[in-house]
Amino acid sequence: MIKVDADTLDLSTALTALAKYAKVDFGAVYKQEAQYLVREVLRFTPPKTAGQGKAAVARDIGRIATTLDANSIQASADGPRSMFNTLAKYVRKRENGKLRTYLQNPHFRDWNSRILLSSVDEIRDAHVGMSGGTGGLRNRRGNVAKNKRYVAYASDLKKYLREVQKRVGWAAAGWQALALQCGADKLGGTKKWSAKIGSAAGTADTNFSGDGKPFIIARAKNNKIPDYQRMIDGAVRSRTKTTVMKLERVLNDRAVNLGFTKIPKKMASVS
């Protein structure tokens, strides 16, 4: 799980001023901005499509380790046939101890000194680090550079691939609860998310009563997107900039569209 804290102080200050000088209900302004903010967060949240996300996952998982498949090993033997037959036998029977020893044979070209990942758990640790922490192959952007350090059973790599691909879209789906509460699902251009995931992906609390204390709280679960804090900060900055521009239009007696209402010219009050 990746913890993200969004600093919305500047945005909230701008929204308070906008509601005051445009002479509109603060709760209504806050709700409208919540819609825009959720849409912006979804725009910043990868992937753009489920297919794109699954393809990226498959590409990265394929870079974690060289696949150990008995039939392929025998078919592509590049060296003494007996050595590859023995390697294929150990792979087929999953004889981990013998396989690890065999991979240390200095005469076994291209396979020497490889490290065996003998289970899905070991593949996961190599990918994201022990217990999801540091030490994995993923870089800051969450990508894996191809390496020749590890080998893993084909069946285990396939299982891990399915496991990770099931999480594609979870980060976006985590905003579903907030999107539904504030009405962002009705905005054009809002990215699709999976309703099937439901509350397992995220929950939300909101208050748009206009009592002077409106708020939005979103809890997106199972988020493992690296550098997601930067993405969220970018979404907040983008919306703050837009809100300040709207405020400036109001203060300069220029018409502005607040989404839920349109403010005509000469409606600002700076008293």
Buried (B, 14 or more C-beta within 10 A) or exposed (E): EBEBEBEBEBBBBBBBBBBBBBEBBBBBBBBBBBBBBBBBBBBBBBBEEBEEBBBBBEEBBBBBBBBBBBEEBBEEBEEEEEBBBBBBBBBBEBEEEBBBEBBEBEEBEEBEEBBBBBBBEBBBBBBBBEEEEEEBBBEEEBEBEEEEEBBBBBEBBEBBBEBBBEBBBBBBBBBBBBBBBBBBBEBEEBBEBBEEBEEEBBBBEBBBEBEEEBEBEBBBBBBBBBEBBEBBBBBBBBBBEBBBEBBEBBBEEBEBEBBEEEBEEEBBEEE
